[in-house]
């Protein structure tokens, strides 16, 4: 409605402007025309006067000229008329009548310059035109020759004729004409506004209806039915819009419901289409992210991708990523930005992840909600948001984002839903990589004892040796074998033999450090690799393992008890061999010497042992 009013006002102002311009133009032209007509009439009157006076002179009746002048000035439009004699005519013929003298400065000026003068004299009640026209001496052939009668030169001013015309009717006629023009213009304006209102109103109604429909569409409602009374192409456009909106409504309803799963709880938007577009773009990014990580080799690389998303997409500067073992409730740091220290008491939480409030409650922990919300946070000058995410029964992730600016916490919160969408996409990939790692780890461990197996040794020995060389580390290799183990299986059965193997494995695990490795090399043979142990320390551990195992008592049934002993061979890397494989071989040589010299012994490798064994047993 306001558009219609504005349109009518604009059109009215334009037409009024056109009418005013027309009136001004006509008024100016009308005035100019009336003045020009009056001047032309004055010139004609002057010509008549000149010709009449010339005739009087030729016929010798100049004394009768006043009658003639009175007849001429009797015209209704002429208010006054008089003749002025020039100085040369006065000198020759005298002053003339009293009415033929100079009356004002205009007369004097015209006599002097010989040029016509005209001016408008406007009063309150009337308008006059004063015109003074000079009478110039001529000497044309076939016409009266002024030089014949006057002692003047050619082009001298003989005199002048002054007239005052009443042109008051010009004003009246002008006002009347302008009134007619103004009336016609007003009628035209009214007619134009009526026609505009008649023909434009349907279109304006249609546009208003379009505006309502589009406004509803911004909120995701495409049920509006457009209407039009404009006819023609306008009706076709409206019908096409109704068809389009109906199709959009049929499809957008399902899209809106499906996309709602990606909208944060409680979030609203005044522009669902923009929101849908944003979510679709995010889904596209998530899809690309998922297709990328599906081809990554292990979860460490996947975690690196998650770091890239947090840094590059969400512009987080300071954060840490943790992985939690749900079964053992321990936690480890996967990644942390820059050179920042963790805000957590890691020594405590890594051992007991239940100390982490986010993991224990499985809810987002926001430091601004309550003072000292997480008791294990050691950063007093930082605010934080910790986001837990469950991968499966075995593993969870925790993202800890920190800031010194409290206002950024709200920004973090607004991104939580999107972050979890990425984690949801990564979840099956991480889960499969964890499972693959578990399967791989299981293939590297002995199923009976849960110690590393020979495959582990073959797969990782080069890595261990490379690290040992870089760090200049040492390893004492203990090769362990149960004495007369075959007799146990043959006499008491494999069940008893398995119990002996399991208990030996427990002795090994209980008497070595975390930095050391215990490996079931095969059958009743075990290898222990002591990292950076002293020679005395290695002997101490070997003696401890030897004595602990010897004290074990196995119930084999029927009241019978069984105790076993072991033999141990020791070699040192890199003292005895420049590779760990050689040291394993040399430890085996020492073990062989222990078995051949009575068993139940601990023997350290000597270089001469290898030479002696080769001499006594070339196939060794």
N, C-alpha and C positions, 0 to 999 in steps of 0.2 A: 504494500500500500504506500509506503514511504517513497519507494522508487517511482511509482506512478505520479505522486505529488511533485517529486523533484523534477520528473520529466516535463510535466505540465508547466511548472514554474519556469524551467529553462526555456521551453518553447515560447511561452508568453513573453519572457524578457527579450528573447531574440526577435519576436515579431514586433514588440513595442519599440525595440531599438531600430528595427527596419522602418517602422512607421515614423518615428521621430526624425530619422535621417532623411526620409522622403519629404516630410513636412518642412524641415530646414532647407533642404535643397529647393523645393518648390517655392518656399517663401523668398529665398534669395533671388531665384530666377524671376519670380513674379515681380518683385520690387525693381529688379534691374530692367525688366521688360517695360514696366510702367514708366520708369524714369526715361528710358530710351525713347519711348513713344512720345512723352511730353517734350523731350528735347527735339525730336524730329518735327513735331508740330510747331515748336517755336521757330525752328529753322524755316519751315514753310511759311509761317506768318511773316518772318523777317524778309523772306524773298518777295512776298506779296507787297510788304511795305515799301521795300526798295524799288520794286517795279512800279508801284503806284506813284511814289515820289518822283521817279524818273519821268513817268508820263506827265505828271503835273508840271515838271520843269520844261519838258519838251513843248507842251502846249501853253506854257506861260501862265499857268494858273496856280503857282506855288502858294499864293496867298490863301487859296481855298483848301490847303492840305490838312488843316485841322479836322475838317469834316470827315475827310477820308480816314484819318487816324482814329477818330471816334468810332466810325463804323467798324473798323477792324477790331478795336478793343472792346466792342460790344459783345464779343463771344463770351459765353457763360464761364468758360474755363479760365479766361484771362482776367486776372484781378486788376492788373494795371499794365499800361504800355506807354512808353515815351521815347522820344528821339533825341539824340544828343549830337550837336554839330562839332566837327573837328575844328581845330584852331585855324587851319588854312581856309576852310569854308567860312568861318567867322570873319577872317581877315578880308575875304572877298565879298561876302554877302551880308555881313553883320551878324548880331547875336541871334536873331530869329525870335520866335515866341518865347515867353517866359518858361514854358514847359520843356523847352529844348536845351536846357542847361544841364551841366553835370550835377547829378544828385548825390553821388557817394563815391567812395574809393574804387568800387568795382568799375564804374563808368570811366573813371580816369585811367585805370589800369588797362582797360580794353582799348581806349583811344591811343594809349601809349604803345601797347604791344601789338595791337592789331589781331589779337587772338580771342576766340570765343571763351566766355567764362560761364560756368553753371555751378549751382550749389543748391542743396536741399535745406529748407528751413522748416524744422519740425516744431510744432507747438503742441499744447495739450489737446486742443480741439481740432486743429487742422494741420495740413502739411502743404508747404508751398515750394515751387521750383522757380528759382531766379535764374534767368538766362539773359546774357548780354552778348549781342552778335555785332562785330564790326562791319562797316560798309567800306570796302576796299575799292580804290579807283582802278578801273580797267580800261583797256583800249582795244577791244576786240573788233575785228572787221565784221560788219553786218549787224552789230549791236550798237546801242548808244555809246559813244566814246566819251567817257567822263572827262577826258583831257580837253575836249572841245569846249566844255562849259566851265570847267574849274581850273584855277591856276595851281595845279598840283602835278605831281609826278605819278607815274604808273606805280601802283601798289601802295600809294599813300592812303592813310585812313581818313575818309571823308567824314565819317561819323559813326554812330552806333545805335542800335535799336535795343532797348532793355524791356523785358517782359517778366511779369510774375504770374505764374500759373498756379491755380488751386488744384492740387492733386490729392486732396483729402479722400476722395473716393477710392484711391488706390488702397488706402488702409482698410476701408470697409470691404472693398471687393476681395482684398487679400485675406481678411479674416473670414469672410464668407467661404472663399475657395478652400482655405485651410481647414475650416470646419467640416466641409464636405469630404475632403480627403481624410481627415481624422475619423470621421464617422464611418467612411468606407473601410478604413483600416481596422477600426474596432469590430465592425461586422465580420471582416475577414479573419481577425484573430479569434473571435468567438466561434466562427465556423471551423477554423483550423483546429481549435482545441476540442471541439465536439467530435470532429472526424478522428483526431488523434486518440481521444478517449474511447471512441467507439471501436477503432481498429486495433489499438495498442493494448487496451485493457485485457483482452483474452490472452495475449502473449505475456503480459505482466503477471497475470494469474498463473499461467503455466510456469513461468520462471520462479514465482514464489513457491509453487508446488514442487518444482525441481529442487529448490533450496531445502525444503522440508525433508524430501526424500533423501537427499545427499547427507543432510545433517544426521538423519537416523542411520544412514549407512556407515557414518563415521563410528557409531557405537556398535556396529556389527549387525544392525537390524536392516534387512533388505526386503521387508514385507510391505513397504509402502507401495500403493498403487497410484500411478501418475494419471492425471486427468487433463484434458484440454478441450476448449471450445473454439480454438483459433482456426481449426480446419486446415485442409491442405497438407503441406509437408510437416507442419507442426504436429498434427495428429499421428502421422507416420512415425515421427521421432519418439513421441510419447509411447506408442505401441511397442516400438523396438526396445525402449527403456524398460517397459514392464516385463517384456520377455527376458531381457538380460538380467534384471533384478531377480526374477523368479528362478532362473538357472543358478545365479550366484547363491541365493538363499538355500536352494536344494543341496548345494555342495558345501557352502561355507558352514552350515550348521554342524556337519560331521567334522569338518576341519577344526572348527572352534572347540568342539568337545575333545578331539584328539590332542590338540595343542595345549589344552588346559593342564595336561599332565606335566608340561614343562614350565608352567607359570608358578612362581613361588606362592606358597600358601598365603592368602590374604591380600595378594597384590592385585590391584585394579588398574585399568587403563582406560582413558577416554578415547583412545584410538586403537581398537582391536586389530584393524588392518595393519597398522604400523607394528603393533605388537606381534602379529602373526608373521609379518615379514622379517622382523628381528629374530624370532624363534626359528623360522625356516633357515635363515642364514646361519644361525648357531647350529642347527641340526646338520647343515651341510659341512660346517667346520668340524663338528664332532665326528661325522661320517669319515671325513678325510683323515682325522686323527686316528680313528679306529682302524681304518684300512692300513695306515702307516705302521701302527704298533703291532698289528697282526703278523707282520713280517719280521719284527724285531726278534733277535736271537734269544734274549733273556730278559728278565724283569728289571735288571739294572738299567738296561737301555730304555725300557718303558718308563721307569721312574725319571730318567733324564728327560723324556718327552713331557712328562707331567710338569717338571721344573720349567721347561721352555714355555708351556702354556701359562703357568702362573706368572712368569716374568714378562713374556711378550704380549700375551692377550690381555691379562688382567693388570699388568704393570705393577705387580707386587715387587718391592725392593728387598724386603727382609722377611724370610720365612725358612722354616725347617720342615723336612719330610721324614716321618718315622714309620717303621714297620714293626708291628706287634705280633708276637706269637701267642695266639689266644689260649693254646693248651698249657703252655708253660708260664704264661703271663710275664714274659720278658719283652723288652723293647730294644730296638737298635736304631741309631741315626743313619738314614739313607743319604740325605743331602742337606746342606745348609748354605745359604747364599753368602757370597763374599768370605770375609774372614771373621764373621760374627760368631760369638759364642752362643751356645744354647741357653735359653732363659730358664731351663729346667734343671733340677738337681739330678743330672743324668745318672750318676753313680747309683742313686737310690731307685730311680724309676726304671732304669734299664734292667735291674734285677727284679723289680716288682712293678709291673706296668699298672697294677691297680692303684698305685699312688697317683697316676695321671687322672685327673678329674674327668677329662673328655672321654678317655677310654672306659673308665669305671661307670660313668653315667650314660655313655653313648649319646651325649647331647653336645651342642656347640657351647663352648665356654668363652664368655665375653667378659673381659676384665672390668669394663665400665659398669657392669651390673651390680657389683658389690665389691667392697674393699677386700683385698687379699683373697680373691675368690678361690684361686688354686693355691693351696698351701705349699706346693712344691715349686712354685715360680720364684726365682731369685732375682728378678729384674724389677726394681722399684720404680725406675724412671721410664718404663715402657708400658704401653697398653698392648693387649694381645687378643687374638681370636684363634681358638683351637677347634679344628673341625675333625671329628672322628668319622671313619668310613669303614664299614665291615666288608671284607672281601669274601670270606667264607668262614667255616667253623675253625679253621686253623690260623687265619691271618686277618689283620686289620691295618688300616693306615691312619695316621694322624698328621694333619697339616697345621702347623703353628705359625701364624702370621703376626708380625710385631710392627709397632709404629710408635713414634714419639708424639704424634698428632692425634688427639682424641677424636677430631672430626673425621679422620680417615676410617674409624671403626665402622661408621654407617656405610661407607663405600665398600668395606670388606663384606659387611652383612648382605648388601645388595647383590653381591657376586656369589654368595654361597650356593644358591640353587644351580647356577651355571657351572660352578666348580664340580658339584656333585654329579651333574650330567656328564661331564668329562670322565669323572671317576667311574660312573656307571658303565660308560663305554669301555673303559680300560679294565673293568672288573673281570670279565671272562678271560681276557688275555693274561692278566696278572695271575688269575686262578690257575689257568692252564700252565703258565710258566712255573708256578709254585709246584704244581703236580709233577711237571716234567723234572723239576729239580729234585723233588722227593723221590721220584722213580730213579733218577740218576744217582742220587745219594744212596738209595737202597741197593742199587747195583754195585756200589762201591763198599758196601758193608756186608759182613758175614751175618747171615740170618740167624745163626744160633747164638753167637756171642755179641752181636751188634758192634764188633770191632771192625775197623777198616780191613778190606780184603786185599788180595794180591793184585786185583785189577786196579784198585786205588793206587797202590804203590807204582804200578806200571804207568798209570795215567798222570800222576802228579809228581813223580820222582824228579823229572827234569826241572819242573817249576820249583820244587824244594831246593834242588841243588843250585839253580841259578840264583835264587834268593840268598842262599847260604854263601855263595861266592861274592855277591854284591855287598853283603853285610859282614863278610869275613866271619861267618858263624861256624860253629863246629857241631858235629853230631857223633854221638857214641851209638853204634849199632849193636844191639843185643840180639843174637839169634838163639832162640829158646826151643828146646825139644823135651817132651815128657819121656822119661826113661821107660823102656819096655812097655810102651803104650799098646802095641799090637796084642800083647798078652792079656791086657785088660779086656779088650773087645772079644778076644777068643775065649777067655775064661768066664767073664761076667756078662757079656753081651754089649751091644752098642749103646743101650740106654745108660749103663754105668759109664761107658767111655765118653758119652756126650756130657754127662754130669761133670766128669773130670775136666773136660775142655771148657765148659761154662765157668766152673769155679776158678780155673786158671785165668780165664779172661777177666774175672772179677778181681783177682789178685793184681793183675796188671793195671787195671783201671784205678784201683784204690791206691796204688803206690807210685804213680807217675804224675807229673804236673800237666796243666792244661796245654803248655807249650810242647809237650812231648806227644809222640804218636805210638799207639799200640796196634799192631796189624797181625791178623791171622794169615800166615803165609801159606798154609796148606796142611790139612790133617792135624797133627799134634804139634806142628811147627808154628812159632810165633816170632815176630820181629818187634822190638821196641827201639825207637829212635829218640834219644835224649838230646834235647836242644841246648847247646851252650852249657853242658855239664862239665865239671872238672873231672879229672881222671879219678880222684878219690870219690867224688860224688857219684860217678857212674858205677864204681865198684860197690859203693854203699847201696845204691838202688838195686843192683844185681843181687847182692847178698840178701837184701830185704825180700825181694821177690822169691829168691831161692828158699829162704827159710820159712816164709809165710806159706808157700805152697806145700812144703814138706810137712807142715803141721796140720794140714787139712786131713780130716778123717771121713771116709765115705762108707756109708752103710750099704753093703752089697747083698743083704738078706741072710736069713738063717743065722742071725747073730754074728755074722762075720764082718769084720772091718777091713778097710783098705786104705793104705797111705802110699803116696807116690813121690818120687823125686824127679828132678829135672837137671838137664845139662845146659850150660849157657856158654856161648862163645861171644867175645867182645872184640870189635874193631872200631877205629876212630877215623872220622873224616875231618880234615883232609890229611891227617898225619900218616895213616896207613895206606890210603888210596886217594887219588885225585878225583874220583867220582864216588858217589854213594853206592852205585852198583858194585864197584870193586870192593868197597867196604863191606857190603852185604856178603859178597863172595868170601872175603877174608874172615868175617865173623862166622860164616858157615864152616870155614876151614878150622877155626878155633873150636867150634862145636864138635866137629868131626874128631879133633884130637881129644876132646874131653870124653867122648863116647868110647874111643878106642883105648883110653887109659883108665877105664873103670867106671865111667859115668858119675852122675851126682856131683858134678864139678863146675867151677866157673874158671874159664881159661881165656886170657887175653891174647890176641893175635900177635905173633912174632913173624917177621919176614921169612925166617928159615923154615917155618911150618909149611908154607906153601911149596917150597922147593922140595922138602922131604916127602910131602904127600904126593907130589908129581913123580918122584923117583919110585916110591912104593906102590903107587897106583897110577899108571900112565893115563888111564881113562878118566881120572878124577877131574 
